[in-house]
Amino acid sequence: MIHKKIAVIGIPGKWSTEVLADRLEEKTGFRLVISMADVHADLSTNSLYAQGVNLCQLDGIIVKKISQTYNPNTLDRIELLRLAEKNGVRVFSKPDTIIRMIDRLGCTMTLRNGDIPMPATRISEDIDYALQTVHDFGAAVFKPLYSTKARGMCVIESNQSDDQILNQITEFKRDNPMMYIQEKVELAGQDYGMVFLGGDYMGTYARISQNDSWNTTINSGGKYAPHTPSQSTIELASKAQALFGMDFTTVDVADTKDGPIIFEVSAFGGFKGAKEGIGIDAANLYADYALKELSQ
């Protein structure tokens, strides 16, 4: 047994959070699951407490989930972890890296600046420009800047009157002043999650739609299945995730008639898809990786 104290930041009671804590406890004898809602910082004493434990005195912290849903407050939660990092605690993944990925626009800009192929994307606060974009794309996916698992996304199609389109755009803009709009891509009913640990490729699972939903997420009824991508697709996903330097992540990829495209690189990565889709115990591998990193 390796005597290291590594906490898990996540959602207490959720499977992925708890299974990671289980694997760490098996290897270290130490278990601590923390919700960021319970964390408080005292900058005058360089302390970061939760459940009576000063997180700045731990060996490591693995961030599995920062909040149930994403919003600007999520960025503030991540900022607090920089205090532990300043005090020598190894945070998996680095807070500065996670911050760049929580905001969909920040992640997209990094991918595009890295010449990663993505769906045609436009960003604007202008409703008239959004209307023109719907007509140009034929069908457009409007995405909140802070969301996971397609929450808050909607498809607006051009085969309706301008008044109908404008009503839908206005409704979306009410909660999303900066509108992030992508061309709707035909996915042939599936897309892929490609798993990386420490920059190394671990495997790929497919998310397969089981109904007529426009997206394949599990929240919309999708199912996991194994998938073997081409070497060129693996190389593309590897290039995309390398732009961020995450300790553990999944890259969302889809095949199109013009070749593979990247939707996003996840700030945290999914354990369930790896487990159910390709039989990988990502929590166990991540725990081993963290302990190896801390021993160096």
C-alpha positions as CSV (number, residue, x, y, z in Angstrom):
1,M,0.0,0.0,0.0
2,I,1.2,3.5,-0.9
3,H,0.7,6.0,1.8
4,K,-0.5,9.1,-0.1
5,K,-3.4,11.3,0.7
6,I,-5.4,12.0,-2.5
7,A,-8.8,13.6,-2.3
8,V,-11.5,13.4,-5.0
9,I,-13.4,16.5,-6.0
10,G,-16.7,15.4,-7.4
11,I,-20.4,14.9,-6.8
12,P,-20.8,12.7,-3.6
13,G,-22.9,9.7,-4.3
14,K,-22.3,9.7,-8.1
15,W,-20.9,6.6,-9.5
16,S,-17.8,8.0,-11.2
17,T,-16.8,10.1,-8.2
18,E,-17.3,7.2,-5.7
19,V,-15.6,4.5,-7.9
20,L,-12.5,6.7,-8.2
21,A,-12.5,7.3,-4.4
22,D,-12.9,3.5,-4.0
23,R,-9.8,2.7,-6.2
24,L,-7.7,5.3,-4.4
25,E,-8.7,3.9,-1.0
26,E,-7.8,0.4,-2.1
27,K,-4.3,1.6,-3.0
28,T,-3.6,4.1,-0.3
29,G,-6.0,3.5,2.7
30,F,-7.1,7.1,2.4
31,R,-10.5,8.2,1.2
32,L,-11.9,11.8,0.9
33,V,-14.7,12.8,-1.4
34,I,-15.4,16.5,-1.5
35,S,-18.1,18.7,-3.1
36,M,-16.7,22.1,-4.0
37,A,-19.8,23.6,-2.5
38,D,-18.3,22.7,0.9
39,V,-14.8,24.2,0.3
40,H,-13.8,27.5,1.9
41,A,-10.5,29.4,1.4
42,D,-8.6,31.6,3.8
43,L,-6.0,33.5,1.7
44,S,-4.4,35.0,4.8
45,T,-3.4,31.6,6.1
46,N,-3.1,29.9,2.7
47,S,-5.6,27.3,3.7
48,L,-8.4,25.5,1.8
49,Y,-10.7,23.5,4.0
50,A,-13.4,21.0,3.5
51,Q,-14.8,18.5,6.0
52,G,-12.3,19.7,8.6
53,V,-9.3,18.8,6.3
54,N,-6.9,21.4,5.0
55,L,-6.6,20.4,1.3
56,C,-3.3,22.3,1.1
57,Q,-1.8,19.6,3.2
58,L,-2.8,16.7,0.9
59,D,-0.5,15.0,-1.5
60,G,-2.9,15.2,-4.4
61,I,-6.4,16.2,-5.6
62,I,-8.2,14.6,-8.5
63,V,-10.9,16.7,-10.0
64,K,-13.6,14.3,-11.3
65,K,-16.4,16.8,-11.4
66,I,-16.5,20.4,-10.4
67,S,-20.3,20.9,-10.4
68,Q,-23.4,19.1,-11.6
69,T,-24.0,21.7,-14.3
70,Y,-21.6,24.2,-15.8
71,N,-21.9,27.9,-15.4
72,P,-19.5,30.9,-14.7
73,N,-19.6,30.0,-11.0
74,T,-17.8,26.8,-12.0
75,L,-14.8,28.8,-13.0
76,D,-14.7,30.4,-9.5
77,R,-14.7,26.9,-7.9
78,I,-11.7,25.9,-10.0
79,E,-9.9,29.1,-9.1
80,L,-9.9,28.0,-5.4
81,L,-7.9,24.9,-6.3
82,R,-5.0,27.1,-7.4
83,L,-4.4,27.8,-3.7
84,A,-3.8,24.1,-3.1
85,E,-1.6,23.9,-6.2
86,K,0.4,26.9,-4.9
87,N,1.1,25.0,-1.7
88,G,2.6,22.1,-3.5
89,V,-0.4,19.9,-3.9
90,R,-0.6,18.1,-7.3
91,V,-4.0,18.7,-8.8
92,F,-5.2,16.4,-11.6
93,S,-5.7,18.1,-14.0
94,K,-4.1,21.5,-13.6
95,P,-6.7,24.2,-12.7
96,D,-5.4,26.6,-15.4
97,T,-6.0,23.8,-17.9
98,I,-9.5,23.0,-16.7
99,I,-10.5,26.7,-16.8
100,R,-9.6,26.9,-20.5
101,M,-12.0,24.0,-21.2
102,I,-15.1,24.7,-19.1
103,D,-16.1,27.6,-21.4
104,R,-17.1,26.0,-24.7
105,L,-15.8,29.1,-26.6
106,G,-12.4,28.9,-24.9
107,C,-12.1,25.2,-25.8
108,T,-13.2,25.9,-29.4
109,M,-10.7,28.7,-29.8
110,T,-7.9,26.5,-28.7
111,L,-8.9,23.7,-31.1
112,R,-9.3,26.1,-34.0
113,N,-6.0,27.8,-33.3
114,G,-4.5,24.3,-33.3
115,D,-6.0,23.7,-36.8
116,I,-8.3,20.9,-35.6
117,P,-11.2,20.2,-38.0
118,M,-14.6,21.1,-36.4
119,P,-18.1,21.7,-37.5
120,A,-18.6,25.1,-39.1
121,T,-19.0,27.5,-36.2
122,R,-20.1,31.1,-35.7
123,I,-20.3,33.2,-32.6
124,S,-22.3,36.4,-32.2
125,E,-24.6,38.5,-30.0
126,D,-26.4,39.8,-33.1
127,I,-29.8,38.2,-33.7
128,D,-29.9,39.2,-37.4
129,Y,-26.5,37.5,-37.9
130,A,-27.8,34.4,-36.1
131,L,-30.8,34.4,-38.5
132,Q,-28.5,34.5,-41.5
133,T,-26.4,31.7,-40.0
134,V,-29.5,29.5,-39.7
135,H,-30.2,30.1,-43.4
136,D,-26.6,29.5,-44.4
137,F,-26.4,26.2,-42.4
138,G,-29.8,24.9,-43.2
139,A,-29.9,23.5,-39.7
140,A,-28.0,25.0,-36.8
141,V,-27.2,23.8,-33.3
142,F,-27.3,26.6,-30.8
143,K,-25.1,25.7,-27.8
144,P,-24.8,27.3,-24.4
145,L,-21.2,28.3,-23.5
146,Y,-21.5,26.4,-20.3
147,S,-23.2,23.0,-20.5
148,T,-22.6,19.2,-20.6
149,K,-24.4,16.3,-22.2
150,A,-26.2,18.6,-24.7
151,R,-28.1,20.3,-21.9
152,G,-29.6,23.6,-23.1
153,M,-28.8,22.9,-26.8
154,C,-31.4,23.3,-29.5
155,V,-31.6,22.8,-33.3
156,I,-33.1,25.6,-35.3
157,E,-33.9,24.8,-39.0
158,S,-34.3,27.1,-41.9
159,N,-37.4,25.4,-43.4
160,Q,-39.8,27.7,-41.5
161,S,-40.7,31.4,-41.6
162,D,-38.2,34.1,-40.4
163,D,-40.6,35.0,-37.6
164,Q,-40.6,31.5,-36.3
165,I,-36.8,31.3,-36.5
166,L,-36.4,34.7,-34.8
167,N,-38.7,33.6,-32.0
168,Q,-36.5,30.5,-31.4
169,I,-33.3,32.5,-31.5
170,T,-34.7,35.1,-29.1
171,E,-35.7,32.4,-26.7
172,F,-32.2,30.9,-26.8
173,K,-30.6,34.3,-26.5
174,R,-32.5,35.1,-23.3
175,D,-30.2,32.8,-21.3
176,N,-27.3,33.0,-23.7
177,P,-26.3,36.5,-24.7
178,M,-23.3,35.3,-26.7
179,M,-24.7,32.8,-29.1
180,Y,-22.5,29.8,-30.1
181,I,-23.9,28.3,-33.3
182,Q,-22.6,25.2,-35.2
183,E,-23.7,23.7,-38.4
184,K,-25.8,20.5,-37.7
185,V,-23.6,17.6,-38.8
186,E,-25.2,14.3,-40.0
187,L,-23.8,11.7,-37.6
188,A,-25.3,8.5,-39.0
189,G,-26.6,7.8,-35.6
190,Q,-23.3,7.7,-33.7
191,D,-20.2,9.6,-32.6
192,Y,-17.2,8.6,-30.4
193,G,-15.5,9.2,-27.2
194,M,-11.7,8.6,-27.4
195,V,-10.1,8.1,-24.0
196,F,-6.6,9.5,-23.1
197,L,-4.7,9.2,-19.9
198,G,-1.5,11.2,-19.4
199,G,-1.6,11.9,-23.1
200,D,-1.7,8.2,-24.0
201,Y,-4.5,6.8,-26.1
202,M,-6.5,4.1,-24.1
203,G,-9.4,3.2,-26.4
204,T,-12.6,4.4,-28.1
205,Y,-16.3,3.9,-27.4
206,A,-19.2,4.8,-29.6
207,R,-22.4,6.6,-28.5
208,I,-25.2,5.1,-30.6
209,S,-28.6,6.8,-30.9
210,Q,-31.5,4.5,-30.0
211,N,-34.2,7.0,-31.2
212,D,-34.8,9.9,-33.5
213,S,-33.0,12.4,-31.2
214,W,-30.6,14.8,-33.1
215,N,-27.8,14.0,-30.6
216,T,-26.3,10.7,-29.3
217,T,-25.8,11.5,-25.6
218,I,-26.8,9.0,-23.0
219,N,-29.2,11.6,-21.6
220,S,-31.1,11.5,-24.9
221,G,-31.2,7.7,-24.9
222,G,-27.9,6.8,-26.6
223,K,-26.1,3.6,-25.8
224,Y,-22.4,2.8,-25.5
225,A,-20.6,0.3,-27.7
226,P,-17.0,-0.6,-28.6
227,H,-15.4,1.1,-31.6
228,T,-12.1,0.8,-33.5
229,P,-11.2,4.0,-35.2
230,S,-8.7,4.5,-38.0
231,Q,-5.1,5.4,-37.1
232,S,-5.6,8.8,-38.7
233,T,-8.5,9.5,-36.4
234,I,-6.5,8.4,-33.3
235,E,-3.7,10.8,-34.4
236,L,-6.2,13.6,-34.9
237,A,-7.7,13.1,-31.4
238,S,-4.3,12.8,-29.9
239,K,-3.3,16.1,-31.5
240,A,-6.5,17.8,-30.2
241,Q,-6.0,16.6,-26.6
242,A,-2.3,17.5,-26.6
243,L,-3.3,21.2,-27.0
244,F,-4.7,21.1,-23.4
245,G,-2.4,18.7,-21.5
246,M,-5.1,17.1,-19.4
247,D,-4.2,14.2,-17.1
248,F,-7.4,12.4,-18.1
249,T,-9.8,13.3,-20.9
250,T,-12.1,12.1,-23.6
251,V,-12.2,13.6,-27.1
252,D,-15.6,13.8,-28.8
253,V,-15.2,12.8,-32.4
254,A,-17.5,12.1,-35.4
255,D,-17.0,10.8,-38.9
256,T,-18.3,12.9,-41.8
257,K,-18.2,12.6,-45.5
258,D,-15.2,15.0,-45.4
259,G,-13.4,13.0,-42.7
260,P,-13.4,13.0,-38.9
261,I,-14.2,16.2,-36.9
262,I,-13.7,17.1,-33.3
263,F,-16.6,18.5,-31.2
264,E,-14.7,19.1,-28.0
265,V,-12.1,17.9,-25.6
266,S,-13.7,17.1,-22.2
267,A,-12.6,19.0,-19.1
268,F,-13.0,15.8,-17.0
269,G,-13.6,12.8,-19.2
270,G,-16.2,10.0,-18.8
271,F,-15.6,6.8,-16.8
272,K,-18.9,5.2,-17.6
273,G,-18.4,5.2,-21.4
274,A,-15.0,3.7,-21.0
275,K,-16.4,1.0,-18.7
276,E,-19.6,0.1,-20.5
277,G,-18.3,0.7,-24.0
278,I,-14.8,-0.9,-24.0
279,G,-14.5,-2.5,-20.6
280,I,-11.8,-0.2,-19.3
281,D,-11.7,0.5,-15.6
282,A,-10.6,4.2,-16.1
283,A,-10.9,4.9,-12.4
284,N,-8.3,2.2,-11.5
285,L,-6.0,3.4,-14.3
286,Y,-6.3,7.0,-13.2
287,A,-5.6,6.1,-9.6
288,D,-2.4,4.2,-10.7
289,Y,-1.4,7.2,-12.9
290,A,-1.8,9.7,-10.0
291,L,0.2,7.6,-7.6
292,K,3.0,7.2,-10.2
293,E,3.0,10.9,-10.8
294,L,3.3,11.6,-7.1
295,S,6.2,9.2,-6.7
296,Q,8.4,11.0,-9.2
